[in-house]
Amino acid sequence: MYKVQSTQTINYSIQGCRGIAIIVIFILHSYLATRGRAWLNVLPTNDFLEFIIKWGNAGVDIFFIISGYLAVNSAIKSDTLAQYLLKRLIRLYPVYFAFLICTYLIGRIYLHNYLSTLSFCDYGLSFFYNLLLLPGLFNLPYAQWMAWALGELFILYLLWGTTSRLYTKIHKSTYYSLMFIALLIGFTSYVYYHPRAIFFIVGIMAYFTASSIKIDKKNNRLLTMMSILSFIVMASLVSYSVTVYKIVHEYPIYIASMFGYIFILSTIMNEGIINKLLTSYFMVFMGKISYSFFFIHSVVLLLVGYLFRWVTYTHAHQYVSLSLYFVSSFLISILLSWISYIIIEVEFTDRYLKRS
């Protein structure tokens, strides 16, 4: 069908990319968390600083690129579409399910903006449609807004898996050819109405073109420069889209996706300083726990914020308070994410997939 790519260096680079993505997301969310609290809101109002911090929005897009890149290998290694989708579900759902359970158990305790207003029956109904990721398909409120990415990602997995399967059968009959064309139109329409989904397509394109691009090791400096500049441009365009339009506007995102393609290729093919950074122990570790971290850090930021609010010392020394808030939230998020990674992603998910 397709050629499978699997080298240890690329795997480490991918994990490192995840690590960078989750760190810039954390910086953005911690900054936004401080803007909502008077006792931490000590950073000067600076449009340029806020623009740079909003580069963190591109962290999700990096995850989409990586997901598209890895989805190809997953589809190749699966015998059937059902097996492929089951493997994707097993990867996505256990952490999300555990996080969702915790959210609904303590939602009223920490006065969740949405859950604290629901009746008992609505509480159960809300849990049901959040469990099925229906807010990603319909205009329904999320219990945790980060789950929008999960809902969109699974739809993209479904569309890619079905399209790739039909592509291998179009030579058999006109029926399969027509089905493939119809699904391709549907895939394109989905990307049009959900602009950030294009980064998933970028990952697929990167997979199929990476093996055909030959780079001399002497060009590592060029690759390093391309990787850094393409990330800056991509993140700036995403930040511009969110800052100027207040929503994710399609035109800056489409242009950003082109630089996202350059970023992922120049990054995974780099054997210089970028490779050393991405394959460092810390970045690979952050990449491994990034999925759990993605869900956990927002709750940690909220709960640590509540704790700091009652500590008098933090009110008198706001810059110290800001530093402690950032560092403690980051370290606690790492600890809890590591525990989640070991218990759920390694002990349950990985073992289940190996048995399968």
C-alpha positions in Angstrom: 0.0 0.0 0.0 2.4 2.7 1.3 5.9 2.6 2.6 6.2 2.6 6.4 8.7 5.0 7.9 10.0 4.2 11.4 13.3 5.3 12.7 14.2 5.9 16.3 15.6 9.4 15.5 12.3 10.6 13.9 10.4 9.1 16.9 12.4 11.1 19.3 12.1 14.3 17.2 8.3 13.8 17.1 8.2 13.5 20.9 10.4 16.6 21.1 8.0 18.5 18.9 5.2 17.4 21.2 7.2 18.7 24.1 7.6 22.1 22.5 3.9 22.3 21.6 2.7 21.5 25.1 5.2 24.0 26.7 4.0 26.9 24.5 0.4 25.9 25.2 1.1 26.0 29.0 2.8 29.4 28.7 -0.3 30.8 26.9 -2.8 29.3 29.4 -0.8 30.4 32.4 -0.6 33.9 31.1 -4.4 34.0 30.4 -5.0 32.6 33.9 -3.0 35.4 35.5 -4.9 38.1 33.5 -8.1 36.9 35.2 -6.7 37.4 38.7 -6.1 40.9 40.1 -3.4 39.7 42.6 -1.4 38.1 39.7 -2.1 40.6 37.0 1.2 42.4 37.4 2.6 42.0 33.9 2.5 45.3 32.0 -0.1 45.5 29.2 2.0 45.1 26.1 0.4 44.2 22.7 3.6 42.8 21.3 4.2 40.6 24.4 0.7 39.3 24.2 1.1 38.6 20.5 4.2 36.5 21.2 2.6 34.6 24.1 -0.4 33.8 21.8 2.1 31.8 19.7 0.9 29.2 22.1 -2.2 28.8 20.0 0.0 27.1 17.4 0.8 24.4 19.9 -2.5 22.6 19.1 -1.7 22.9 15.3 1.7 21.2 15.9 -0.2 18.4 17.6 -2.5 18.2 14.5 0.5 18.0 12.2 2.1 15.2 14.2 -1.3 13.4 14.4 -1.6 13.5 10.6 2.0 12.3 10.2 1.5 9.3 12.5 -2.0 8.5 11.3 -0.6 7.3 8.0 1.6 4.7 9.7 -1.3 3.6 12.0 -3.5 3.1 8.9 -0.9 1.1 7.1 -0.3 -1.2 10.0 -4.0 -1.9 10.5 -5.6 -4.7 8.6 -9.1 -3.1 8.6 -10.6 0.3 9.1 -12.3 -0.9 12.3 -8.9 -2.0 13.7 -7.4 1.4 12.8 -10.2 3.4 14.4 -10.2 1.1 17.5 -6.4 1.8 18.0 -7.1 5.5 17.7 -9.9 5.3 20.2 -7.7 3.4 22.6 -5.0 6.0 22.3 -7.4 9.0 22.8 -10.1 7.9 25.2 -8.6 6.4 28.4 -6.9 9.7 29.5 -9.9 11.8 28.3 -12.3 9.5 30.1 -10.4 9.7 33.4 -10.1 13.4 33.1 -13.8 13.8 32.3 -14.8 11.7 35.3 -12.7 13.9 37.6 -14.1 17.0 36.0 -17.7 16.0 36.7 -16.9 14.7 40.2 -15.4 18.0 41.4 -17.1 20.3 38.9 -19.4 21.8 41.5 -16.8 21.9 44.2 -14.5 24.3 42.3 -17.5 26.1 40.8 -17.0 25.1 37.2 -18.6 27.9 35.1 -20.8 25.6 33.2 -21.3 22.5 35.4 -22.2 24.5 38.6 -25.4 25.8 36.9 -26.8 22.4 35.8 -29.6 20.4 37.5 -28.9 16.7 38.4 -30.5 15.4 35.2 -28.7 17.9 33.0 -25.5 17.0 34.7 -25.8 13.3 33.6 -26.9 14.4 30.1 -24.0 16.7 29.8 -21.6 14.0 30.8 -23.1 11.6 28.2 -22.7 14.0 25.2 -19.2 15.2 26.4 -18.2 11.5 26.6 -19.2 11.0 23.0 -17.5 14.2 22.0 -20.7 15.5 20.5 -19.9 19.2 21.3 -17.3 18.9 18.4 -20.2 18.1 16.0 -23.0 20.2 17.4 -23.4 23.5 19.2 -23.2 22.0 22.7 -21.1 23.3 25.6 -17.9 21.5 26.5 -17.2 20.5 30.1 -13.6 21.1 29.3 -12.9 23.4 26.3 -9.7 21.6 25.4 -11.8 18.6 24.3 -12.7 20.5 21.1 -9.3 19.4 19.7 -10.0 15.7 20.6 -13.4 15.7 18.9 -12.0 17.3 15.8 -9.0 14.9 15.8 -11.2 11.8 15.9 -13.3 13.1 13.0 -10.1 13.6 11.0 -8.9 10.1 11.9 -12.3 8.7 10.6 -12.1 10.7 7.4 -8.5 9.8 6.7 -8.9 6.1 7.5 -12.0 5.8 5.3 -10.5 7.8 2.4 -7.2 5.9 2.5 -9.0 2.5 2.5 -11.2 3.5 -0.4 -8.2 4.8 -2.3 -6.7 1.2 -2.4 -10.0 -0.1 -3.9 -10.8 2.5 -6.6 -9.2 0.2 -9.3 -11.8 -2.6 -8.5 -15.0 -0.8 -9.6 -16.6 2.5 -10.5 -18.6 2.2 -7.2 -15.4 2.6 -5.1 -14.2 5.4 -7.4 -17.4 7.4 -6.9 -17.3 6.7 -3.1 -13.7 7.9 -2.9 -14.6 11.1 -4.8 -17.6 11.8 -2.6 -15.6 11.2 0.5 -12.8 13.4 -0.8 -15.3 16.2 -1.3 -16.6 15.7 2.2 -13.1 15.7 3.6 -12.3 19.0 1.8 -15.6 20.5 3.0 -14.8 19.6 6.6 -11.4 21.3 6.3 -13.0 24.4 4.8 -15.4 24.8 7.7 -12.8 23.8 10.3 -9.7 25.6 9.0 -7.3 24.2 11.6 -7.9 20.7 10.4 -5.7 21.6 7.4 -2.7 21.0 9.7 -3.7 17.4 9.9 -3.4 17.3 6.1 0.0 18.9 6.4 1.1 16.0 8.5 -0.1 13.5 6.0 1.7 15.3 3.2 4.9 15.5 5.2 4.8 11.7 5.7 4.6 11.0 2.0 7.2 13.5 0.9 9.8 13.2 3.6 11.4 10.1 2.1 11.7 11.7 -1.3 13.6 14.7 0.0 17.4 14.2 0.3 19.3 16.6 2.5 23.1 16.7 2.9 24.3 16.7 6.5 26.2 19.9 5.6 22.9 21.7 5.3 22.0 21.3 8.9 22.4 25.0 9.5 20.0 25.7 6.7 17.5 23.2 8.2 17.9 24.8 11.6 17.2 28.2 10.2 14.2 27.0 8.2 12.8 25.2 11.3 13.1 28.3 13.5 11.8 30.8 10.9 8.9 28.6 9.7 7.8 28.1 13.3 7.9 31.9 14.0 5.9 32.6 10.8 3.4 29.9 11.4 2.9 30.8 15.1 2.7 34.5 14.2 0.0 33.9 11.6 -2.0 31.8 14.0 -1.6 34.5 16.7 -2.6 37.1 14.2 -5.7 35.1 13.3 -6.8 34.9 16.9 -5.8 38.4 17.9 -7.2 40.4 15.0 -10.2 38.3 14.0 -10.9 37.1 17.5 -11.6 33.7 15.9 -9.6 31.3 13.9 -9.9 32.9 10.4 -9.2 30.6 7.5 -6.9 32.8 5.3 -4.0 33.3 7.9 -4.4 29.6 8.9 -4.1 28.4 5.3 -0.9 30.4 4.9 0.3 29.2 8.3 -0.2 25.6 7.2 2.4 26.0 4.4 5.0 27.1 6.9 3.8 24.3 9.2 4.8 21.9 6.4 8.3 23.4 6.2 8.5 23.3 10.0 7.8 19.6 10.4 10.0 18.5 7.6 13.0 20.7 8.5 12.6 19.6 12.1 12.4 15.8 11.8 15.2 15.8 9.1 17.5 18.1 11.1 20.6 16.5 12.6 22.1 19.6 14.2 21.2 21.8 17.1 17.4 21.4 16.6 17.8 17.6 16.7 19.8 17.9 19.9 17.2 20.0 21.5 14.2 17.9 20.5 15.9 14.6 21.4 17.1 15.9 24.8 15.8 13.9 27.8 13.6 16.7 29.0 11.9 17.4 25.7 11.3 13.7 24.9 9.9 13.3 28.4 7.6 16.3 27.9 6.5 14.8 24.6 5.6 11.5 26.2 3.4 13.1 28.9 2.1 15.8 26.6 -1.3 14.2 26.1 -2.0 13.9 29.8 -0.5 17.3 30.4 -2.8 18.8 27.8 -5.9 18.0 30.0 -4.4 18.3 33.4 -2.6 21.6 33.3 -5.7 23.8 33.0 -7.2 22.3 36.2 -3.9 22.7 38.0 -3.7 26.3 37.0 -7.2 26.9 38.3 -6.7 25.0 41.7 -3.2 26.5 42.3 -4.8 29.9 41.6 -7.5 29.3 44.3 -4.8 28.2 46.8 -2.6 31.3 46.1 -5.6 33.5 46.6 -5.7 32.7 50.3 -2.0 33.1 50.9 -1.4 36.6 52.2 2.3 36.6 51.2 1.5 36.4 47.5 -0.6 39.6 47.7 2.3 41.5 49.1 4.9 40.2 46.7 3.1 39.9 43.4 6.1 39.3 41.1 7.3 36.5 43.5 3.8 35.3 43.5 3.6 35.2 39.7 6.9 33.2 39.5 5.8 30.8 42.2 2.4 30.4 40.5 4.0 29.6 37.2 6.7 27.2 38.5 4.5 25.4 41.0 1.7 24.9 38.4 4.2 23.6 35.9 5.8 21.2 38.3 2.5 19.9 39.7 1.2 19.4 36.1 4.3 17.5 35.2 4.0 15.2 38.2 0.3 14.5 37.7 0.8 14.0 34.0 3.7 11.6 34.6 1.5 9.6 36.9 -1.4 9.6 34.4 1.1 8.6 31.6 2.4 5.6 33.6 -0.9 4.3 34.9 -3.2 5.0 31.9 -1.0 5.4 28.8 1.7 2.8 29.6 0.1 0.3 31.9 -3.3 0.3 30.2 -3.2 1.7 26.7 0.3 0.4 25.5 -0.2 -3.1 27.0 -3.7 -3.4 25.5 -2.4 -2.4 22.0 0.5 -4.8 22.3 -1.8 -7.6 23.2 -4.1 -6.7 20.3 
